[in-house]
Amino acid sequence: MDNFHFELIKKDKKTRARAGIIYTPHGKIETPAFSVVGTRASVKGLDEADLKNAGSQVVLANTYHLYLRPGVNIIKDFGGIRKFMNWNGPMITDSGGYQVSYLWSGIKKSTKSVEVTDKGAIFPSYIDGSICQITPEESIRIQKILGADIVMAFDQPIKLSNSQKLNDSAIKRTFDWEERSYKEHVKSNSKQALYGILHGGLNKKIRKKFLDFILKIGFDGIAFGDETIGADPEITAKAMETVSEYLPDDKPVHALGLGGGPAGIFAGVANGMDTFDNTGITRMARSGTLFIYPEDGGNKSNKYRLNIKNSKFKSSKKPISKICTCYTCMKYSAAYIHHLNLNDDPLAARLQTIHNVHYINNLMKEIRISILEGCFESLMKNWLSA
């Protein structure tokens, strides 16, 4: 791939946290960094200016959803997803593996079910019930058309509630799917960076086997996957600790769906995570759940969150956070945001999303500075002891 590489700037001496730079054809990503999720080529309610003003460096989009709507031909006609959504920075796309494996259960327009075989996944569209198929090769071809800088190998994630037999089958299948993804990637002469997905739950042997496989094949980066990443901070830490000591210095590490709050983020960074994505950060914002700092009363018990719909904010002249510098906190009172929610005003979702995205990006910036200055562990303790 052209113009893609990872530069390690500094490693923390007491943890596995690290600061670096991911160079992509469309700009650099200073790490550790949050990739805001634009599932269907949009971060709901925000435009490019909102995202940039909130400190966003990179956007992640969803291959499965874009494949179904608007369709790859339309995006191809625009010259790729970046031009389609008017975002001029780095982008990531997932492979669609998780969606075709598990999200199909919510389909209401068709009685047909998904069929996952060694070849790939056959499933009904949640839009019109038409039958679709995605294979590892097709996932890579779709992602090439979408045109993100970083793409993911096709996988079938293990699920904590599945039987051991089903998960063993998914693990075996994922090794094959990832290798086929890589071969298609090479065959297509793609200029994108391809990450291999690292599964295995809390099983160190399986995690290490995946990591060795990813490094042997020659993937450009590593992505921690499956439900243990983001399940809760302690489980996330245990899952990443299985192989964090073996992570190479020359490849970036992404955490897929990492838990949407400070505790989970610190757990990931402390174990070598460079980038992560999470849909909950913006989803919570739209429902009125907003992040606050320790200085505002944020702590592990309340998960650094408040519910702006609570009646106690009805007449508050203060902003959501007394130290936040986002557009929302600089311009509006908590009472006004509360009022917008009571009236179902769409402005509420926009202003709240700006706040949550800015909050997480600001936390990542603070974490990066602490690593560079050699005080990451102190920062982590200050936050998590609140």
NORFEN-V691072 format. One record per residue. N is the residue number from 1. RES is the residue in one small letter. PHI is phi in radians with two decimals (NA if undefined). OMEGA is omega in whole degrees, 0 to 359 (999 if undefined). Layout:
BEGIN
n = [N:N]
res = [RES:RES]
phi = [PHI:PHI]
omega = [OMEGA:OMEGA]
END
This chain:
BEGIN
n = [1:2:3:4:5:6:7:8:9:10:11:12:13:14:15:16:17:18:19:20:21:22:23:24:25:26:27:28:29:30:31:32:33:34:35:36:37:38:39:40:41:42:43:44:45:46:47:48:49:50:51:52:53:54:55:56:57:58:59:60:61:62:63:64:65:66:67:68:69:70:71:72:73:74:75:76:77:78:79:80:81:82:83:84:85:86:87:88:89:90:91:92:93:94:95:96:97:98:99:100:101:102:103:104:105:106:107:108:109:110:111:112:113:114:115:116:117:118:119:120:121:122:123:124:125:126:127:128:129:130:131:132:133:134:135:136:137:138:139:140:141:142:143:144:145:146:147:148:149:150:151:152:153:154:155:156:157:158:159:160:161:162:163:164:165:166:167:168:169:170:171:172:173:174:175:176:177:178:179:180:181:182:183:184:185:186:187:188:189:190:191:192:193:194:195:196:197:198:199:200:201:202:203:204:205:206:207:208:209:210:211:212:213:214:215:216:217:218:219:220:221:222:223:224:225:226:227:228:229:230:231:232:233:234:235:236:237:238:239:240:241:242:243:244:245:246:247:248:249:250:251:252:253:254:255:256:257:258:259:260:261:262:263:264:265:266:267:268:269:270:271:272:273:274:275:276:277:278:279:280:281:282:283:284:285:286:287:288:289:290:291:292:293:294:295:296:297:298:299:300:301:302:303:304:305:306:307:308:309:310:311:312:313:314:315:316:317:318:319:320:321:322:323:324:325:326:327:328:329:330:331:332:333:334:335:336:337:338:339:340:341:342:343:344:345:346:347:348:349:350:351:352:353:354:355:356:357:358:359:360:361:362:363:364:365:366:367:368:369:370:371:372:373:374:375:376:377:378:379:380:381:382:383:384:385:386]
res = [m:d:n:f:h:f:e:l:i:k:k:d:k:k:t:r:a:r:a:g:i:i:y:t:p:h:g:k:i:e:t:p:a:f:s:v:v:g:t:r:a:s:v:k:g:l:d:e:a:d:l:k:n:a:g:s:q:v:v:l:a:n:t:y:h:l:y:l:r:p:g:v:n:i:i:k:d:f:g:g:i:r:k:f:m:n:w:n:g:p:m:i:t:d:s:g:g:y:q:v:s:y:l:w:s:g:i:k:k:s:t:k:s:v:e:v:t:d:k:g:a:i:f:p:s:y:i:d:g:s:i:c:q:i:t:p:e:e:s:i:r:i:q:k:i:l:g:a:d:i:v:m:a:f:d:q:p:i:k:l:s:n:s:q:k:l:n:d:s:a:i:k:r:t:f:d:w:e:e:r:s:y:k:e:h:v:k:s:n:s:k:q:a:l:y:g:i:l:h:g:g:l:n:k:k:i:r:k:k:f:l:d:f:i:l:k:i:g:f:d:g:i:a:f:g:d:e:t:i:g:a:d:p:e:i:t:a:k:a:m:e:t:v:s:e:y:l:p:d:d:k:p:v:h:a:l:g:l:g:g:g:p:a:g:i:f:a:g:v:a:n:g:m:d:t:f:d:n:t:g:i:t:r:m:a:r:s:g:t:l:f:i:y:p:e:d:g:g:n:k:s:n:k:y:r:l:n:i:k:n:s:k:f:k:s:s:k:k:p:i:s:k:i:c:t:c:y:t:c:m:k:y:s:a:a:y:i:h:h:l:n:l:n:d:d:p:l:a:a:r:l:q:t:i:h:n:v:h:y:i:n:n:l:m:k:e:i:r:i:s:i:l:e:g:c:f:e:s:l:m:k:n:w:l:s:a]
phi = [NA:-1.49:1.08:-1.99:-2.87:-1.97:-1.99:-1.43:-1.64:-2.76:-1.92:-1.25:-1.39:-1.85:-2.27:-1.76:-1.11:-2.64:-1.97:-2.73:-2.40:-1.71:-1.63:-2.18:-1.07:-2.07:2.16:-1.77:-2.10:-1.42:-1.91:-1.19:-2.55:-1.66:-1.73:-1.12:-1.67:-1.99:-0.81:-1.88:1.20:-2.77:-1.64:-0.82:1.56:-2.01:-1.85:-1.03:-1.09:-1.05:-1.13:-1.14:-1.13:-1.51:1.57:-1.27:-1.82:-2.58:-2.11:-1.93:-2.04:-1.86:-1.07:-1.02:-1.19:-1.24:-1.09:-1.40:-2.76:-1.46:1.84:-1.19:-1.15:-1.16:-1.14:-1.08:-1.12:-1.44:1.59:1.97:-1.15:-1.09:-1.28:-1.08:-1.78:1.02:-2.12:-1.79:-1.82:-1.07:-2.40:-2.20:-2.19:-1.42:-1.62:1.60:-1.06:-1.11:-1.13:-1.26:-1.47:-2.26:-1.34:-1.12:-1.11:-1.57:-1.15:-1.99:-1.56:-2.58:-1.55:-1.35:-1.92:-1.35:-2.25:-1.80:-2.20:-1.08:-1.23:2.89:-2.16:-1.95:-2.68:-1.48:-1.14:-1.29:-1.52:-2.33:1.42:-1.14:-1.46:-2.17:-2.46:-2.23:-1.94:-0.96:-1.15:-1.17:-1.04:-1.18:-1.14:-1.10:-1.15:-1.15:-1.15:-1.04:1.48:-1.19:-1.29:-2.15:-2.20:-1.98:-1.19:-1.32:-2.51:-2.10:-1.10:-1.32:-2.19:-0.99:-1.47:-1.30:-1.23:-1.07:-1.10:-1.14:-1.21:-1.08:-1.15:-1.13:-1.12:-1.05:-1.13:-1.14:-0.99:-1.17:-1.09:-1.17:-1.14:-1.16:-1.05:-1.12:-1.10:-1.17:-1.04:-1.18:-1.05:-1.43:0.94:-1.20:-1.58:-1.51:-1.63:-1.89:-1.72:-1.57:-1.63:-1.85:-1.79:2.32:1.02:-1.74:-1.52:-1.09:-1.09:-1.23:-0.99:-1.15:-1.10:-1.13:-1.08:-1.05:-1.09:-1.05:-1.24:-1.18:-1.12:1.86:-1.04:-1.39:-2.73:-2.18:-2.19:-1.22:-2.27:1.37:-1.20:-1.22:-1.51:1.81:-1.07:-2.90:-0.96:-1.19:-1.18:-1.01:-1.05:-1.09:-1.14:-1.31:-1.14:-1.04:-2.38:-1.02:-1.22:-1.75:-1.14:-1.31:-1.40:-1.81:-2.23:-1.26:-2.09:-2.00:-1.90:-1.36:1.22:-1.00:-0.81:-1.51:-2.89:-0.95:-1.07:-1.17:-1.12:-1.08:-1.08:-1.19:-1.09:-1.10:-1.93:1.68:-1.20:-1.82:-2.42:-2.72:-2.28:-2.84:-1.34:-1.11:-1.08:-1.48:-1.13:-1.08:-1.02:-1.15:-1.63:1.71:-1.61:-2.10:-1.42:-2.32:-1.51:-0.94:-1.13:-1.70:1.77:-1.24:-2.71:-1.13:-1.15:-1.65:1.01:1.04:-2.34:-2.40:-1.86:-1.14:-1.38:-1.07:-1.09:-1.16:-1.63:-0.96:-2.14:-1.26:-1.51:-1.43:-1.30:-0.98:-2.27:-1.35:-2.03:-1.24:-1.93:-1.24:-0.97:-1.11:-1.23:-1.37:-1.91:-2.26:-1.50:-1.10:-1.09:-1.18:-1.10:-1.02:-1.06:-1.05:-1.14:-1.11:-1.72:0.92:-1.38:-1.06:-1.08:-1.03:-1.07:-1.12:-1.15:-1.23:-1.16:-0.97:-1.09:-1.14:-1.15:-1.06:-1.00:-1.17:-1.10:-1.18:-1.09:-1.12:-1.12:-1.11:-1.12:-1.04:-1.05:-1.12:-1.17:-1.10:-1.64:1.34:-2.29:-1.08:-1.07:-1.14:-1.08:-1.07:-1.14:-1.08:-1.24:-1.38:-1.56:-1.20]
omega = [182:171:176:169:181:178:176:182:181:176:177:184:185:177:177:178:180:176:181:176:172:179:179:178:183:176:182:177:177:187:3:185:175:174:180:186:173:190:184:180:174:168:194:176:184:173:184:180:178:182:180:180:178:175:182:178:188:180:176:179:188:183:182:183:180:176:181:179:12:183:186:181:178:180:177:180:177:182:178:185:182:179:180:183:179:173:186:179:178:178:175:167:172:186:186:183:180:184:182:180:191:186:180:183:181:181:181:186:180:177:181:182:180:175:179:178:178:180:183:182:174:187:176:176:176:181:184:178:180:183:181:178:172:175:176:181:181:178:179:179:178:182:176:178:178:170:177:178:182:180:184:174:180:185:170:184:173:182:186:183:180:174:178:180:180:180:176:178:180:180:179:181:182:176:180:181:181:178:177:176:181:180:178:178:179:181:184:180:183:177:182:174:182:178:172:183:184:180:176:179:180:182:183:182:181:178:182:178:177:181:179:179:181:181:180:181:179:176:183:180:184:178:174:180:181:191:180:177:181:179:168:187:182:178:177:180:181:180:182:179:181:182:185:180:182:183:182:180:187:179:178:182:179:176:183:176:181:183:189:177:184:183:179:180:178:178:180:181:181:180:170:178:178:178:177:175:178:180:184:183:178:178:177:180:182:180:178:177:189:181:177:181:174:179:179:184:177:180:182:182:179:178:178:184:170:176:184:179:179:185:181:179:186:183:183:178:180:175:177:179:181:180:182:181:179:180:183:182:180:188:192:177:175:179:180:178:176:180:179:179:181:181:180:180:181:177:179:181:180:183:179:178:176:181:183:179:178:181:181:178:179:176:180:177:179:178:180:180:181:177:180:181:176:182:181:183:178:178:181:180:180:180:189:176:182:999]
END
